[in-house]
Amino acid sequence: MEPQIPQAEAAPAHPPLESLAARPLLNSDYEARPAVFYEELRAEYGPVAPVDVMGVPVWLVVGYPQTLEILRDTRGVWSRRVDSWRAYREGAVPADWPLLPVVEAGNCGFRDGADSTRLRSAWSEGLRPFQDRSRPEAKALEEAVRRYADELIDVLAENNGHAGTADLAAQYARPLPLMVVGRLLGTGPDGDDGLIADLWRVMDAGPDAQEASARLLARMSEVCAARIAAPGQDLPSFMLAAVPDLTAGELAVEMAMMTGLVGDVTGTLICNTITEVLIGETGARDSVSAGMVQEAINRASTANPPMANLALRWPRSDVRIGRFQIAAGDPVMVSPAAAHLDPAFTGNAAPDSIYSSRAHLAWSAGPHACLGRDLATTITTVAVERLFERFTGLRLALPPERLDWRTSPLIRGLRSLPVDYELAGEPPRPASAAPETDGDPQESDPAGAEPASLARRILRAMRLSQS
């Protein structure tokens, strides 16, 4: 039975959003104990609360029924176009607001109506060869992901030994989907060292997010121009074949979005799934032990959805949520992470039942639901399977409460995932390239030679991006 939004008495008058006392979204509880933060908001305000997102007041929807209704948008109330934002039209949004590059991107996530339908049609057909497991492209991609996972584990073992300590975020979960990005684009990692750093700057809404977004788009423009000139068996080429009137600019914007969804969000999903399995409090460990990796992914997606909060949308007309009247053009952010904690979602069920629910909103819902869900699930499934097949011993190297979470208004992911490990079987044979060190990447790259494997290239690029 579908949850119903409770009806209440007429809402009391309240000041406009800009005049309300808004709690900062980014705070120590939000990072380390988000459940506490979301529940405090729910207790004080109800299903929607005014929050400050890096200097800009925003309505944060924390109720499950309200979030689901907004995502489904059956009445056509909600717009994803940035020009629907009243303060934006009036020039009241700071030009250096770190999330501005996200909402100004102009990709299909920020289009409405026919524009959105056209671009999503290109995505649906472009992704089909990689998501339909009967297609040779999907089979080849799955084999490639398995090979990438093994390469990363081999490099980890070469650098750290048969047993030791490793950072599975930096050495495995993050680099693996970045290797997939190159395959989807039809390019290798050559020249893309900066792309990795820029991608994280945009998703984390860092101080130089706007410059990073411009560089990312420029790189994607080069790639898409090459695909238009010489189509191949890659995602942009398949999208062009499906919707031939796609412009180079449109395609570049969509590919820039893809690098974030595959390169960062999927990497975060891999890391969060591994973390849930190692902590073992939501049934994810039992799921992996029983060979049900996709169930473990489902549990992790509920406990810690990679996109904790989804980017802004705006009502076309005044709309009531809880006791607040949301004015037309007010910015609204829905929170799957908070919605998953709402008693309307959890009921009185035991935690295992809660976390195994397939009613979670980690993939969004409605007209903007994620079209790449199967691709992300396949990449994550292979990554988790190979990790736990290759290691006989794997445990957190520090207590769960000391894990270091990223500071991001959108992403719920770890900065690092330190583990103690022991490999199964014999250690891998050293590759021809010298193992890279924890010091200056150039020290392991004499005479400027590039690392021999794709895994080494990506790991080297990641270290350079953080230096």
N, C-alpha and C positions, 0 to 999 in steps of 0.2 A: 504494500500500500504506500502510495507516494506521500511524503510528509506534507502537512498543511501549514501554511503560515498563519499563526494565531491572529485573530482579529482583536483589536483593542479599542478603547475609548478614543475620542478625538484627541489628537496630539496637542499638548500645550504649546503655546508659541515659544520660540527660542530664537536667539540671535542667528544671523547667517554663519555659515561655516568659518568664514574668515575671522569672526569675532569670538568663536568658542575657544575655551582653553583646551589645547590639543596636547596630548602626551607624545613625546618623541617616539617614533617607531624604533629607531636604532638605539638600543640601550643594552646594558649588561644582561638583564633578564631575557630580552628578545634573542640574544645570541646564545646564552648558556642554558636558560630555562624558559623556552618559549611558551610552554604550557601554562606556566605561572602568569606570564604577561598577558596571554590571550584570555585567560579566565578572569583576571582582574578587569580587563576591558569589558568583558561580557557582564560581570557583576555590577560594574558601575554604569554602563551605558545601554546594555541590551545587545541586540544582534548587529548593531552598527555603531562605530565609535569615531570621533574626530581624532586624528593623529597628525603629527608633524613629520613629514617625510623629507628630511634634509632641507628644512626651511620652507616647505610648501604644505599648506593644510590640505588634508585628504580624508575622505570618509573611508574607513576600513570596515568591510563587512565580515563579521566573525561568526554569524549564524549559518548553520548548514542549509536549512530550507531556503533562506534568503539568498545565499550564494548560488544554490542550484537554480532558483527561479531567474536570477540575473543572467547566469550563463546560458540557460535555455532561451530566454528572451522571447517567449512565444507571442508577446504582445507588441514586439518591435519598439520597446521603450529605449533601449540602450544603443548608443553609438560608439564606435571605436575610432572615429575620425578625430584627429587632434583639434580641428577647427570647430568641433562641438564644445570645446572647453572654453567657457566664458572668460576666465581670467587670461587665457592664452590669446583670445581674440582682442582683449583689451590691453594687451602688452604688459600684464601684471605678473607674468611668470618670469623669474630671473633668467637672463640669457645664459648664465653659466650653471643653471640647475643640472646636476649630474644625470638625472633620468631623462632629460630633454632629448638626447639622441635616440633613446628607445622609442618614445612616443612620436617623434618626428620622422621615424624611419620610413614610413610610407609603404611598408610591406603589407602582405595580405592580412596580418594580424591587426592592422590599423586601417582597414577599409570596410565599407559597408555595402550592402546590396549587390548590384550586378558586378561592381568592381571586385568585391570579395569573392563572389561566385566564380568569376573568370579565373582569378589567380589560384583559387583553391582547386579548380578543375585541372589546371596545369600541374599543381602539386600532386593531386591524386593519381594522374596518369604517369607523371614522372617518377613517382615512388613505386608504382606498381611492379616494375621489373625487379626491384630490390626487396619487396615485401611479399610477393607471391612465391611461396617456396617451391612451386613447380617450375619456376622460370630459371634458366641457367644463370642469370645475373644474380639472383638471390642465393643460389647454391654457391656460386663463386665467392660472393661477399661473405657468407657464413664461414667458408673455408679460410678466407683471408683473415677474418676476425680471430679465428682459432690460431692461425699462424702468428698473427700479431701478438696475441696473448702469450704464446709460448716464447716468442722472441724477447718480450719484456721480462718474463720470468727468468729466462736464460741470462740476460744481462744483469738482472738483480743478483742472481746466484754468483756470477763471475765477479761482481764488484763486492758482494757482501759475504760470500761463502755459502757452504752447504746448510749452515744454520747460523742465525744471527738476528739482527734487527734491521728492519726496513721501513720506509714510509710508503705505504701502498697507495696513498693519494698521488704523490709526486712520481713514483716509480711504476705505477700500474694503472690506476683508475682514470687519471687524467690523460696520460699520453695515448692510451689505447684508442679512444674515439677520435682523437686528433689524427691518428693514422687512417681511420675510416674516412674522415673528411676529405683527405687528399684523393682517396679512391673514388668517392662520390663525385668530386669535381673533375676527375680525370687528370689530376696533376699529382706529382710527388711533393715532398716537403721543400723542394729547392726554393730558396728565396723567401720562405714563409716564416722565418724565425720571428719576425716582428708581429705576424698575424696572431700568434699564440698570446703574446702579452696584451695586444690590443683587444682581443676577444674578452679576456678577463677584466680588463679595465672598464669596458662597456657594461658587462653583466654585473659587476660589483659597484657600478656607478661611482667610480673613482674620480678624483679631482680633474684628471685629464681625459675624461670619458669622451668629450666632444672631439678632441683631436684624434683619439684612438678610433672613434667611429668613422671619421673621414678617411683615415688610412686604410681601415678594413674595407670600406666601400670601394676605394680606389683599386685595391688588390683584386676584389671580386669583379670589378669592371674589366680589368685586364683578362681575367680568366674567361668571363662570359663573351668578350669580343673574340677570343680565340675559338670558343665553341661555336659561335655563329659562323665564323669563317670556315671551320672544319669540324662538323659535328662528329661525335663519337658515341661510345656506349657508356655514357655518364649521365648524371642527373640533369644538368642544364640542357643537354642535348635532347633527352627524352621529354623534358618540359616544353622545349621549343617545337618538337614534333607534334605534341598534343595541342598546343595553342600557338600556331605559327606567327600570330601578330604580336607576340610578346616583344617588347623593345629591349634593347641591350640594357637600358637603365633599369627597367622593371626586373629583368632577370638578375642583375647585379644586386639589387636590394633584397630579393628573395634569397639569393645565395649567401649574402651577409647574415641574414636571419638563420639560415641553415647551419652556418658555422657555430652559432651560439647554441642552437638546439641540440645538435649532435656533439659538437666539441666540448661544450660546457655542461649543459643540462644532462646529457646522457652520461658523461663522466661523473657527475654528481650522483646520479642514480646508481651507478656501479659502486661508488664509494659508500653511499648510504646503505645499500643492500649488504655489502660486506660487513659494515659496522653493525647492522641489526643482527646479522648471523653471529658475529663474535660476541656481542652483548648477550644475546640469547633470551631476551625478555619478552619478545612478541611472537614467539613461535617460529621465527625465521630459521633458526638453527635446526629445528626439527624438520622443517620443510626441505632444507638442503640435504639433510641426512637421509630423508625418504626419497630423494631424487626429484623433488618437486621445486625446482629452482624458480619457476615462474610464480609459484605461490609465495616464495620468500621475497621476490621482487614486489609482489602485490602488498605484502605486509609492510615492507620498507616504504613503499609509496604512500601508505596510509600514515605510518608513524612519523616519517620525515619526507614529505613530498619535495622533490628537488626545487620546484618552483613553489616556495612557501606562499608567496603572494603573486597574483597575476597582475600584469600591467594595466594601466588605467583604462576606464571607459566612462562615458558621461551620459546622463539621462537627457532625452530630448524634451521632456516636460517634467514638471515637479512630480516627485514620487515619494510616497511614504514608506519608510522602513523602520519598524519598531516604533519608537516614540519620536522619531525625527522626520522632518520634512526635508527631503533632499531636493534642492533647487535645480532647475534645468541648467545644465552646463557645469554643475559641481563635479570635481574629480572623485571617482570612486574606485577603490581597489578591493577586489575580493580575495579572501585568504583561505585557500584549501587547507592549509595547516591548522588554522583556527577552527574551520568548519568541522574538521575531523575530530575535534575535542568537544563539540557541541553535544549536550545530552540528547538533542533531537536526532543525532546520528548514532551516538553510542548507546543510548537507552540504558538498560540495566544489565547489559551483557558483560560477560567476562572479557578481560583484555584480549585473549586469544581470538574470541569471536569478533571483537571490534576490529582488530587489525587484519583479519582475513576477509573483511567485507569488500565486495567488489563494487560497492556504491561510492567508493572514494572518488575524489575530484582532482587527483594528481594530473590527469590528462585533460583537464577542463571538461566542458560539455557543451552541447548545443552547436550553433553555427560556427563557432571558432574552436571546436574540439580538435585536439592534436591529430593530424593526418599521418604523422610518422610514428605512431604508437608501436606498431608491429616492428618497425626497424629498430627503435630504441630498445624494445624488449628483447629482440634477438641478440643485439650487441651485448646487452647486459647479461643475458642468460649464458652466452658463450663465455663471457669474461668471468662470471662467478663459477661456472662449472670447471673451467680450466684451472682457476686458482685453487679450488678445494680438491681437485684431482692431483695437482702437482705438489701440494703440501700435505705432509702428515700431521704436522703441528703448526697451529696458527692461533695466536691469542694477542689481545691488546697489550701493548707495552706499558700502559698506564691506566688508571681507573677511568671509567667512562665519563665521569663528571669533570675530568681534566682535559678532555678532548677540546681542541681549539677550533671553533666554528668561524666561518667567514663573516665579515660585516657587509651585508648586502640587503637592500630592501626587497629583493626578489628571490634570490637563491638561498636555499638552506643546504649548505655543504661545508665540509671540513677543510681547513687550511692544510692539515696533515693528518695521516692515519698511521701512527707508529705501531708496529707489531713485532713480536718475537716469532720467528718462524723456523721450521725445519722442513727441508725438501724431502719428498719421497724419491727413492731410488738413487742412482748415481748422479753426481753433479754433471751439468752439461759440459761438453767439450768447449774450451775457449774458442771464441770466434777469431778470425784472422786479424781484426782490428784490436789494438790494445784496449784493455778495459778502461773505461773512463773513471776519473777520480772525483772525490768530493770537492777538490780545490778548483783552480782555474780550469775551465773546460779546454782552454788552449793547450794545457799541459799534456792532455791525452790525445792531442791532435797535431802531432809534429808536422812541421813544414806546411801547416794549413790544410792537411789532408782531411777529407770528410770521413766520418765514421762509416764503417762498411755496411751496416744494416739500417733499415728504415727505423727500427726501434732506437738505435743509437742516435740517428739524426734528430728524431723528435725529442729525445731526452736532452740532447745537447742544446737544441733550440729552447727548450723550457728553461734550462739553467741560464742561458744567455739572456732570456727575457726577464729574469729576476735579478740579474747582476747590476 
